[in-house]
Amino acid sequence: MGPAYRIVTPRLVIRCWQPQDAVKLKQAIDSSVEHLRAWLPWAVNEPEPLERKYERIRHWRGDFDLGLDFVYGVFDREEERVLGGTGLHNRVGFDAREIGYWVRADSIGRGFATEFSAALTRVAFEVDNLSRVEIHVVVGNERSATVPRKLGYVHEATLRRPHPGGGTPLYDTMIWTLFAEKYPGSPASAQAVEAYGFGGERLL
Ligand SMILES: CC(C)(COP(=O)(O)OP(=O)(O)OC[C@H]1O[C@@H](n2cnc3c(N)ncnc32)[C@H](O)[C@@H]1OP(=O)(O)O)[C@@H](O)C(=O)NCCC(=O)NCCS
């Protein structure tokens, strides 16, 4: 019945990016470059021109509409500020997705990553009916590892320098996993969420 285009939690709106978000996306990233560079390989290319942000949003939206990959913007409830970015990425095999995330520097430590990751976990299992969700965390990124730990994910393995592709550097990476059968009763399943489809129909 998915994908969920718009997801609402008590403090956040998590939705498919739109062209009019480009300026706010750029502001959020430009104000967070050092913070993001510490852990995200793509941030070495930041700050980048506004035209590039339009191009990225166009591709994210295209992939979203075609059901290829699901990159979301994270906003406050009024949708005035971009608080971060996340995704239900289609890159960890059949019947599974990977949640990735970042939060702008001035908004960390308020539980936003935990709140939107819980919401995406609910969407993955209850809307998309997947059997496994993963969160990958580079060894040493303790703030990030707190998120899957709090939501009931299990640290399944640490891969030594897995190859992420795209010519990015190789880091030892923790694989945190939640399976469909362990999802009911997990902290993630208790997150208050509304989810809406392409036509605005209620999914959750
Ligand atoms: C990782 C990131 C997304 C976390 O976002 P956030 O909104 O601050 O996360 P939350 O507030 O939901 O949770 C962070 C938790 O880490 C805890 N924490 C903060 N610093 C910590 C540290 N050095 N060691 C361990 N835990 C830490 C916080 O106390 C909080 O836990 P709590 O809610 O129990 O108090 C954000 O810091 C970020 O964007 N980092 C840069 C990009 C990045 O690392 N992305 C993840 C790639 S895997």
Ligand as a Chemical Component Dictionary entry (heavy atoms), coordinates in Angstrom:
data_LIG
# 
_chem_comp.id                   LIG 
_chem_comp.type                 NON-POLYMER 
_chem_comp.pdbx_formal_charge   0 
_chem_comp.three_letter_code    LIG 
# 
loop_
_chem_comp_atom.comp_id 
_chem_comp_atom.atom_id 
_chem_comp_atom.alt_atom_id 
_chem_comp_atom.type_symbol 
_chem_comp_atom.charge 
_chem_comp_atom.model_Cartn_x 
_chem_comp_atom.model_Cartn_y 
_chem_comp_atom.model_Cartn_z 
_chem_comp_atom.pdbx_ordinal 
LIG C1  C1  C 0 23.808 10.840 14.696 1  
LIG C2  C2  C 0 22.736 11.925 14.659 2  
LIG C3  C3  C 0 21.824 11.677 13.479 3  
LIG C4  C4  C 0 21.937 11.827 15.968 4  
LIG O1  O1  O 0 20.877 12.760 15.901 5  
LIG P1  P1  P 0 20.147 13.265 17.227 6  
LIG O2  O2  O 0 18.848 13.863 16.828 7  
LIG O3  O3  O 0 21.073 14.088 18.027 8  
LIG O4  O4  O 0 19.895 11.891 17.972 9  
LIG P2  P2  P 0 18.990 11.670 19.261 10 
LIG O5  O5  O 0 18.903 12.936 20.050 11 
LIG O6  O6  O 0 17.720 11.008 18.836 12 
LIG O7  O7  O 0 19.825 10.590 20.034 13 
LIG C5  C5  C 0 21.165 10.832 20.322 14 
LIG C6  C6  C 0 21.471 10.060 21.563 15 
LIG O8  O8  O 0 22.859 9.944  21.654 16 
LIG C7  C7  C 0 23.247 10.320 22.965 17 
LIG N1  N1  N 0 24.595 10.805 22.821 18 
LIG C8  C8  C 0 24.993 12.035 22.498 19 
LIG N2  N2  N 0 26.343 12.071 22.443 20 
LIG C9  C9  C 0 26.776 10.840 22.735 21 
LIG C10 C10 C 0 28.049 10.240 22.854 22 
LIG N3  N3  N 0 29.161 10.926 22.624 23 
LIG N4  N4  N 0 28.121 8.929  23.199 24 
LIG C11 C11 C 0 27.000 8.209  23.399 25 
LIG N5  N5  N 0 25.775 8.725  23.300 26 
LIG C12 C12 C 0 25.654 10.023 22.982 27 
LIG C13 C13 C 0 22.250 11.360 23.378 28 
LIG O9  O9  O 0 22.247 11.509 24.775 29 
LIG C14 C14 C 0 20.982 10.739 22.835 30 
LIG O10 O10 O 0 20.505 9.732  23.689 31 
LIG P3  P3  P 0 19.296 10.014 24.727 32 
LIG O11 O11 O 0 18.111 10.438 23.905 33 
LIG O12 O12 O 0 19.111 8.709  25.399 34 
LIG O13 O13 O 0 19.781 11.115 25.606 35 
LIG C15 C15 C 0 23.343 13.353 14.555 36 
LIG O14 O14 O 0 24.218 13.539 15.615 37 
LIG C16 C16 C 0 24.081 13.578 13.248 38 
LIG O15 O15 O 0 23.496 14.044 12.275 39 
LIG N6  N6  N 0 25.402 13.272 13.214 40 
LIG C17 C17 C 0 26.214 13.512 12.032 41 
LIG C18 C18 C 0 25.833 12.589 10.903 42 
LIG C19 C19 C 0 25.820 11.140 11.340 43 
LIG O16 O16 O 0 26.631 10.707 12.136 44 
LIG N7  N7  N 0 24.868 10.365 10.781 45 
LIG C20 C20 C 0 24.714 8.965  11.115 46 
LIG C21 C21 C 0 25.496 8.131  10.192 47 
LIG S1  S1  S 0 25.309 6.409  10.680 48 
# 
loop_
_chem_comp_bond.comp_id 
_chem_comp_bond.atom_id_1 
_chem_comp_bond.atom_id_2 
_chem_comp_bond.value_order 
_chem_comp_bond.pdbx_ordinal 
LIG C1  C2  SING 1  
LIG C2  C3  SING 2  
LIG C2  C4  SING 3  
LIG C2  C15 SING 4  
LIG C4  O1  SING 5  
LIG O1  P1  SING 6  
LIG P1  O2  DOUB 7  
LIG P1  O3  SING 8  
LIG P1  O4  SING 9  
LIG O4  P2  SING 10 
LIG P2  O5  DOUB 11 
LIG P2  O6  SING 12 
LIG P2  O7  SING 13 
LIG O7  C5  SING 14 
LIG C5  C6  SING 15 
LIG C6  O8  SING 16 
LIG C6  C14 SING 17 
LIG O8  C7  SING 18 
LIG C7  N1  SING 19 
LIG C7  C13 SING 20 
LIG N1  C8  SING 21 
LIG N1  C12 SING 22 
LIG C8  N2  DOUB 23 
LIG N2  C9  SING 24 
LIG C9  C10 SING 25 
LIG C9  C12 DOUB 26 
LIG C10 N3  SING 27 
LIG C10 N4  DOUB 28 
LIG N4  C11 SING 29 
LIG C11 N5  DOUB 30 
LIG N5  C12 SING 31 
LIG C13 O9  SING 32 
LIG C13 C14 SING 33 
LIG C14 O10 SING 34 
LIG O10 P3  SING 35 
LIG P3  O11 DOUB 36 
LIG P3  O12 SING 37 
LIG P3  O13 SING 38 
LIG C15 O14 SING 39 
LIG C15 C16 SING 40 
LIG C16 O15 DOUB 41 
LIG C16 N6  SING 42 
LIG N6  C17 SING 43 
LIG C17 C18 SING 44 
LIG C18 C19 SING 45 
LIG C19 O16 DOUB 46 
LIG C19 N7  SING 47 
LIG N7  C20 SING 48 
LIG C20 C21 SING 49 
LIG C21 S1  SING 50 
# 
